[in-house]
């Protein structure tokens, strides 16, 4: 059961990252995937894997900075994951520092919205029982 749950979470992360990276590329001119959907799909997979494997290690190593910055350091860790995706996937390009900042914000916002929608679908609307 645990393996299926992990696989489902990775698949959901991958799919939501496809949407998030597409939105970031659409909004920010410095982010692109060459209009090749397979590049976007691959970049989302690499980004999901980086967040699942590399991000926890970086957070542990940067924990003092994360604590001292009251969590703002996590934003820089997320920026690092987007940059890492840019470095690994050849046709996925993130233009520079401000593109990474904007892209990280957009990816965070889209993933937060999609996660909220998924939670609502799985668990129902929190006010559903109160309206009777």
C-alpha positions in Angstrom: 0.0 0.0 0.0 2.8 2.4 0.8 4.5 1.9 -2.6 1.2 2.7 -4.4 0.7 5.8 -2.4 4.3 7.0 -3.1 3.9 6.3 -6.8 0.5 8.2 -6.9 2.1 11.2 -5.2 5.0 11.2 -7.6 2.6 10.9 -10.6 0.4 13.7 -9.2 3.5 15.9 -8.6 4.7 15.2 -12.2 1.3 16.1 -13.7 0.9 19.3 -11.6 4.5 20.3 -12.5 3.6 20.0 -16.2 0.8 22.5 -15.6 3.0 24.7 -13.4 6.0 24.8 -15.7 3.7 25.5 -18.7 2.2 28.4 -16.8 5.6 29.7 -15.9 6.8 29.5 -19.5 3.6 31.2 -20.7 3.9 34.1 -18.3 7.7 34.7 -18.1 9.5 35.2 -21.4 12.8 34.0 -19.9 11.4 30.5 -19.4 10.9 28.2 -22.4 10.7 24.7 -23.6 11.0 25.3 -27.3 7.3 24.6 -27.9 8.1 20.9 -27.6 5.6 19.2 -25.3 8.0 16.3 -24.6 10.6 18.8 -23.3 7.9 20.1 -20.9 7.0 16.6 -19.8 10.6 15.7 -19.3 11.3 18.9 -17.4 8.3 18.3 -15.1 9.5 14.8 -14.4 13.0 16.0 -13.6 11.6 18.8 -11.5 9.4 16.3 -9.6 12.3 13.9 -9.0 14.6 16.8 -7.9 11.9 17.9 -5.4 11.5 14.4 -4.1 15.1 13.4 -3.9 17.5 16.4 -3.9 15.4 19.0 -2.1 15.1 17.1 1.2 18.9 16.7 1.3 19.5 20.4 0.5 17.0 21.4 3.2 18.9 19.3 5.7 22.2 20.8 4.7 20.7 24.4 4.7 18.6 23.9 7.9 20.5 26.6 9.9 19.9 29.1 7.1 16.3 28.1 6.8 15.7 28.5 10.5 17.5 31.8 10.7 15.7 33.2 7.7 12.3 32.1 9.2 11.7 29.8 6.2 12.6 32.2 3.5 15.6 30.0 2.8 13.2 27.4 1.5 12.3 29.8 -1.4 16.0 29.7 -2.4 16.0 25.9 -2.2 13.0 25.9 -4.6 14.9 28.3 -6.9 17.8 25.8 -6.9 15.5 23.0 -7.9 14.2 25.0 -10.9 17.8 25.9 -11.9 18.8 22.3 -11.5 16.0 21.3 -13.9 17.3 23.9 -16.4 20.8 22.3 -16.2 19.6 18.7 -16.6 17.0 19.1 -19.4 18.8 20.5 -22.4 15.9 22.2 -24.2 14.3 23.6 -21.0 15.6 27.1 -20.5 15.4 29.5 -17.6 16.9 32.8 -18.6 18.5 34.2 -15.5 18.0 35.1 -11.9 14.8 37.0 -12.2 13.3 34.4 -14.4 14.1 31.8 -11.8 12.5 34.0 -9.1 9.4 34.5 -11.1 9.2 30.9 -12.3 9.6 29.7 -8.7 6.7 31.9 -7.6 4.5 30.8 -10.4 5.3 27.1 -9.9 4.6 27.5 -6.2 1.3 29.3 -6.8 0.0 26.8 -9.4 1.0 23.8 -7.4 -0.7 25.3 -4.3 -3.9 25.8 -6.2 -3.8 22.3 -7.8 -3.1 20.8 -4.4 -6.0 22.6 -2.9 -8.3 21.4 -5.6 -7.1 17.8 -5.2 -7.6 18.0 -1.5 -11.1 19.3 -2.0 -11.9 16.6 -4.5 -10.6 13.8 -2.2 -12.0 15.1 1.1 -15.0 17.1 0.0 -15.8 20.7 0.7 -15.2 21.6 4.3 -18.6 23.3 4.6 -20.6 20.5 2.9 -22.1 19.2 6.2 -22.9 22.7 7.6 -25.2 23.7 4.8 -28.0 21.2 5.5 
